[in-house]
Amino acid sequence: MSHQQIPIIMPQLGESIAEATVINYLVPPGGEVRMDQDIIEVETSKATMAVTAPCDGRLKDYTAKLNESYAVGAVLGHIEATREAAARAGLDQPEPPPAAAGAAPATTTAGSAGEIPRQVVPTVRGLPVPASAEGASYMSPRMKARMAELGLHAADLAGIAGSGAANRVTIDDLEKFLAHLEGLRLTQASPMRVAVADAMRRSWTRPLATVGLPTRMDAVLAHRKSQNPKPGPALYALRALAIALGENSAPAGRLIGSKIAHPPAIDIGFAVEAEDGVLVPVLRGVDRKPIAELVARYNQLIDLAHQRKLPPEASGGSIATVTNFGTFGLVWATPIPLPEQTLVLGLGAGRKAPFWDEAKGQFVPVTEACLTLSFDHRVLDGGAAGRLLTRIADLLQAPENL
């Protein structure tokens, strides 16, 4: 029975992912593998993912090295497979004709005899933070070329005092700054940190504003105690935001040129702190699902985000994000919406506060937290943002209806 070498190809792991770092081998060389079995663990700027076996066979070797990055389409190793197994996976090729006496052996485009080239197929789509964007400040063509060569953006020059006309940063200023950096302790930023920085830099090119509203949380906390499993406070806020946007989705629209693109569905993300960054899992169609149906999936996605193993269907495509900065003891913050979003709802830490009770004619203690709404001021004005935030606060007073 004849065998073929099938290359293991670095897949397209996202719309804007050009490379990934190999961090673990899941199957030892010589081991038997099945088609679509996870065999290599890789890390992108947003998650840890797996490269799968292209077909049944024996894992012949790994050509990729651990902790090194490889571009999409790169060969990471080989699987030795029978022609029947390759055919079942759609990777078969005609049997090569016998070589004439004295003729040179035939080779394939993959670089070794009997190796079948494969096309790269995207495996994840809809990432919330596509990479690569030009800086907003003026740079001369020479400066742009030097910045591109170094992989820098205009935001990276914020700490440089410019000596050029109108305080512009010149090439000489940049080179002096780089020489100064050589004397400092430098560490490599993680792929996730670079992706988050890229997203926030581009988000900040828009006029952003934040409004806040102190909100009583006693009803939510009492309702939460009666539930099993108990929803997190941020899930109540997420559900209230979804209901409010289900009633009027215009505040979540995106301004594209002179038109506003309205959201096709109420898909809401929520921020989860991961190692050296933040991931945003997404709950779909939240306006149509009561909180009791959401809590199990919400908790599952938090666990997957901590492991940086979010499934493709839970990544990207959300119209707003909820972030619970109160978990860090913060009572007020101004979160920044993702580049493709107009809104981010924040929830601060709960604190005891005096509340005037008209019926009792006295102040009574309540648990109060500040809700904040950060928004793209091109799409939303302060009045509309305030009304949306007030509606969310009102919904939180009747958590049994969420």
C-alpha positions in Angstrom: 0.0 0.0 0.0 1.6 3.3 -1.1 1.8 6.3 1.2 1.9 10.1 0.7 3.2 13.0 2.8 0.5 15.4 3.6 1.7 18.8 4.8 0.3 20.3 8.0 -0.5 23.9 7.0 -0.9 27.0 9.3 -4.6 27.9 8.7 -6.1 31.3 8.3 -7.2 31.8 12.0 -9.0 35.1 11.5 -9.8 37.8 9.0 -6.8 39.9 10.1 -4.5 37.2 11.5 -1.3 36.9 9.4 0.6 34.6 11.6 0.5 32.6 14.8 3.0 31.3 17.4 3.4 27.5 17.9 3.2 26.9 21.7 2.6 23.1 22.1 2.6 19.8 20.3 -0.4 17.7 21.2 0.6 14.5 19.4 4.2 13.1 19.5 5.9 12.2 16.2 5.0 8.7 15.2 1.6 8.9 16.7 -1.6 7.9 14.9 -4.0 10.8 14.2 -7.5 11.1 12.8 -8.8 13.7 10.4 -9.7 17.0 12.3 -8.0 15.9 15.5 -6.2 18.7 17.3 -2.4 18.2 16.9 -0.7 21.6 17.3 -1.7 24.4 19.7 -1.0 27.9 18.5 -1.5 31.4 19.9 -2.8 34.4 17.9 -3.2 38.0 19.1 -6.7 37.1 20.5 -6.8 33.5 21.6 -5.2 30.1 21.8 -6.4 27.8 19.0 -5.6 24.4 17.6 -4.3 23.3 14.2 -6.0 20.0 13.2 -4.9 17.0 11.2 -5.8 17.2 7.5 -6.5 13.5 7.3 -6.0 10.1 9.0 -2.5 8.8 9.2 0.7 8.8 11.2 2.3 12.0 12.3 5.7 11.9 10.6 7.4 15.0 11.9 7.1 18.7 13.0 9.1 21.2 11.0 7.8 24.1 13.1 9.7 25.1 16.3 8.0 25.9 19.6 7.6 29.5 20.6 8.3 30.7 17.0 5.8 32.5 14.8 4.7 31.2 11.3 2.8 32.9 8.6 -0.5 31.6 7.3 0.2 28.9 4.7 3.5 27.8 6.3 4.2 24.1 6.6 4.3 23.1 10.2 4.9 19.4 9.8 3.9 16.3 7.8 1.5 13.4 8.1 2.2 10.1 6.4 -1.1 8.8 5.0 -2.3 6.1 2.7 -3.6 7.2 -0.7 -7.0 6.0 0.4 -7.0 8.2 3.5 -5.8 11.2 1.4 -8.5 10.5 -1.1 -11.2 10.5 1.7 -9.9 13.9 2.8 -9.9 15.3 -0.8 -6.1 15.5 -0.8 -5.3 12.7 -3.2 -3.3 13.1 -6.4 -2.7 10.8 -9.4 0.0 8.2 -8.9 3.2 9.6 -10.4 4.4 7.8 -13.6 7.6 5.7 -13.3 10.7 7.8 -13.8 12.7 7.0 -16.9 16.2 5.7 -16.4 18.6 8.5 -15.5 15.8 11.0 -15.0 15.7 13.3 -12.0 13.1 12.5 -9.4 9.9 14.6 -9.6 9.2 17.0 -6.8 6.0 18.9 -5.8 5.6 22.6 -5.0 5.6 21.8 -1.3 9.3 21.0 -1.6 9.5 17.2 -1.2 8.5 14.2 -3.2 5.0 12.9 -2.7 3.9 16.0 -0.7 0.5 17.4 -1.6 0.1 21.1 -1.5 -3.1 22.3 0.3 -5.1 25.5 0.1 -5.4 27.6 3.3 -9.0 27.8 4.5 -10.2 30.4 7.0 -11.3 28.8 10.3 -12.4 31.9 12.3 -14.2 34.9 11.0 -15.7 38.1 12.5 -13.0 39.1 14.8 -13.9 42.2 16.8 -10.5 43.8 16.5 -9.1 43.7 12.9 -5.4 44.8 12.8 -3.5 47.4 10.8 -4.5 51.0 10.4 -2.7 54.2 9.6 -2.0 56.8 12.3 -4.0 60.0 12.3 -1.3 62.6 12.7 0.7 64.2 9.9 3.9 62.5 8.9 6.2 63.2 6.0 6.6 60.5 3.3 10.1 59.9 4.6 8.8 59.5 8.2 6.0 57.2 7.1 8.5 55.0 5.3 10.7 54.8 8.4 7.7 54.1 10.7 6.5 51.4 8.4 10.0 49.8 8.4 10.0 49.8 12.2 6.3 48.7 12.6 5.4 51.8 14.5 2.3 54.0 14.6 1.8 57.7 15.1 0.6 57.0 18.7 4.0 55.5 19.5 5.5 59.0 19.0 3.4 60.6 21.6 6.3 60.8 24.1 8.7 62.4 21.6 9.2 66.2 21.7 9.2 67.3 18.0 11.8 69.8 16.8 10.4 70.3 13.3 8.0 72.9 12.0 4.8 73.2 14.2 6.5 70.8 16.6 6.4 67.9 14.2 8.6 64.9 14.9 11.4 64.7 12.5 13.5 61.7 11.4 16.3 63.0 13.6 13.9 63.2 16.6 12.8 59.6 15.9 16.4 58.3 15.6 17.5 60.0 18.9 14.4 58.5 20.6 15.3 55.0 19.3 18.9 55.4 20.5 17.6 56.4 23.9 15.5 53.3 24.1 18.5 51.1 23.6 19.7 52.1 27.0 16.4 51.1 28.7 15.1 47.7 29.8 12.8 46.4 27.0 10.4 43.5 27.1 8.4 42.0 24.2 4.7 42.9 24.3 2.4 39.9 23.9 0.4 39.4 20.7 -2.8 40.1 22.8 -1.4 43.4 24.2 -0.5 44.6 20.7 -4.0 43.8 19.4 -5.7 45.6 22.3 -3.4 48.6 21.8 -4.2 48.6 18.1 -8.0 48.5 18.8 -7.9 51.3 21.4 -5.7 53.5 19.3 -8.2 53.3 16.4 -11.2 53.7 18.7 -9.8 56.9 20.0 -9.8 58.5 16.5 -13.5 59.0 17.1 -15.1 61.7 19.3 -16.0 59.6 22.4 -18.1 60.8 25.4 -19.3 59.2 28.7 -22.4 59.8 30.8 -23.0 58.3 34.2 -26.0 57.5 36.4 -26.0 56.3 40.1 -28.4 53.3 40.2 -29.9 51.3 43.0 -29.0 47.7 42.9 -30.9 46.3 45.9 -33.6 44.7 43.7 -31.0 43.0 41.5 -29.0 41.7 44.5 -32.2 40.3 46.2 -33.3 38.6 42.9 -29.8 37.2 42.4 -29.9 35.4 45.8 -33.0 33.5 44.8 -31.5 32.1 41.6 -29.6 28.9 41.0 -27.2 29.3 39.4 -26.8 33.0 40.4 -26.4 35.4 37.5 -23.5 37.9 37.8 -24.5 41.6 38.2 -23.0 42.3 34.8 -25.4 39.8 33.2 -28.3 41.8 34.6 -26.9 44.9 33.1 -26.2 43.1 29.8 -29.8 41.9 29.6 -31.2 45.3 30.4 -29.1 46.9 27.7 -30.3 44.3 25.2 -34.0 45.0 26.0 -33.4 48.7 25.7 -31.7 48.3 22.3 -34.4 45.8 21.2 -36.9 48.6 21.8 -34.8 51.1 19.8 -31.6 49.9 18.1 -30.6 53.3 16.6 -28.2 54.2 19.5 -26.1 51.1 18.5 -25.9 52.1 14.8 -22.6 52.9 13.2 -21.9 56.0 11.2 -20.4 55.1 7.8 -19.9 58.2 5.7 -23.2 59.9 5.6 -25.3 56.8 6.5 -26.1 55.0 9.7 -25.9 51.2 9.6 -28.4 49.7 12.0 -27.6 46.5 13.8 -29.1 43.3 12.3 -29.4 41.6 15.7 -29.0 42.4 19.4 -25.7 40.5 20.0 -23.9 41.9 23.1 -20.4 41.2 24.2 -18.9 41.4 27.7 -15.4 42.1 28.7 -13.4 39.3 30.4 -9.9 40.0 31.8 -7.4 37.4 30.4 -3.7 37.2 30.7 -2.2 40.5 29.6 -5.3 41.7 27.9 -9.1 41.5 27.5 -11.3 39.2 25.5 -14.9 39.9 24.6 -17.2 36.8 24.4 -20.5 37.4 22.7 -24.1 36.3 23.6 -26.4 36.2 20.6 -30.0 37.5 20.4 -30.0 38.6 24.0 -33.2 40.7 23.6 -35.1 37.4 23.0 -33.7 35.3 25.9 -34.6 35.7 29.6 -31.7 35.9 32.0 -32.4 32.4 33.2 -31.5 31.0 29.8 -28.3 33.1 29.5 -26.6 32.4 32.8 -25.1 29.0 32.0 -23.8 30.1 28.6 -22.5 33.3 30.2 -20.5 31.4 32.9 -19.2 28.9 30.3 -17.9 31.7 28.0 -16.1 33.4 31.0 -14.3 30.1 31.7 -13.4 29.7 28.0 -12.1 33.3 27.8 -9.9 32.8 30.8 -8.4 29.8 28.9 -8.3 31.9 25.7 -10.2 29.2 23.9 -13.4 31.1 22.8 -15.3 29.2 20.0 -15.7 31.1 16.7 -19.5 31.5 17.2 -18.8 33.4 20.4 -16.3 35.9 18.9 -17.0 39.1 17.0 -20.1 40.6 15.5 -21.4 42.2 18.7 -23.0 45.7 18.6 -22.1 46.8 22.2 -20.1 45.6 25.1 -20.7 45.5 28.9 -17.8 45.8 31.3 -18.0 45.3 35.0 -15.1 47.5 36.2 -16.6 47.3 39.7 -14.9 44.0 40.2 -11.7 46.1 40.6 -13.3 48.3 43.3 -13.8 51.1 40.8 -16.9 53.3 41.2 -16.4 55.3 38.0 -14.6 54.7 34.7 -14.8 55.8 31.0 -14.4 52.6 29.0 -13.7 52.8 25.3 -16.0 51.1 22.7 -14.4 48.6 20.3 -13.7 50.1 16.9 -16.7 48.4 15.3 -19.1 49.4 18.1 -20.8 52.7 19.2 -21.6 51.8 22.8 -20.0 50.3 25.9 -21.9 50.0 29.2 -19.9 50.0 32.4 -21.0 48.9 35.9 -19.2 50.3 38.9 -18.7 48.8 42.4 -21.7 48.8 44.7 -21.6 51.1 47.7 -23.9 51.8 50.6 -25.5 55.3 50.1 -28.3 57.3 51.7 -31.6 57.4 49.8 -34.5 59.7 50.7 -37.6 57.6 51.2 -40.7 59.8 50.7 -43.0 57.4 52.4 -40.9 57.1 55.5 -39.9 60.8 55.5 -36.2 59.8 56.1 -33.0 58.7 54.6 -32.6 54.9 54.3 -29.4 53.0 53.3 -29.4 51.5 49.8 -26.8 49.7 47.7 -25.9 52.0 44.8 -23.6 51.5 41.7 -22.8 53.9 39.0 -23.8 52.9 35.4 -21.7 54.6 32.7 -22.4 54.7 29.0 -19.4 55.6 26.7 -20.5 56.3 23.1 -19.5 57.6 19.7 -20.6 61.2 19.8 -21.0 61.3 16.1 -23.9 58.9 16.4 -25.4 59.7 19.8 -25.8 63.0 21.7 -25.9 63.4 25.4 -29.7 63.5 25.6 -30.2 60.2 23.7 -27.4 58.6 25.8 -29.0 59.8 29.0 -32.3 58.4 28.0 -30.8 55.1 27.1 -29.0 54.9 30.4 -32.1 55.9 32.3 -34.1 53.1 30.6 -31.4 50.6 31.6 -31.5 51.7 35.2 -35.3 51.5 35.2 -35.2 47.9 33.9 -32.8 46.9 36.7 -35.4 47.9 39.2 -37.6 45.0 38.1 -35.0 42.2 37.6 -37.8 39.5 37.7 -38.8 40.8 34.2 -35.3 40.5 32.8 
